Amino acid sequence: MYDINFIMKIEYIINRLKEKGYDPYEQLMCYVLLDGNPYYITSHGDARSVIKELDINDIRKYLDEKGVDFGGRCVDRKYKR
């Protein structure tokens, strides 16, 4: 089980991603698969800063519980222009 702080922050991030038109679970999956690449998380509403406060392993577990398929393909946006 996750503490209320984690739940509040992950839901905040999910809502900011939705507001910008992203699939939040796909973006979070890529964030996890690329070892915390912040470019998958919008800076809208300071979500990029908030996600850095969360443990990446907790995010992975949360996504697993939500049934997110980690077989997806992600482009490392750090090098994309």
Secondary structure, 3 states (H helix, E strand, C coil): CCCHHHHHHHHHHHHHHHHCCCCHHHHHHHHHHCCCCHHHCCCHHHHHHHHCCCCHHHHHHHHHHCCCCCCCCCCCHHHCC
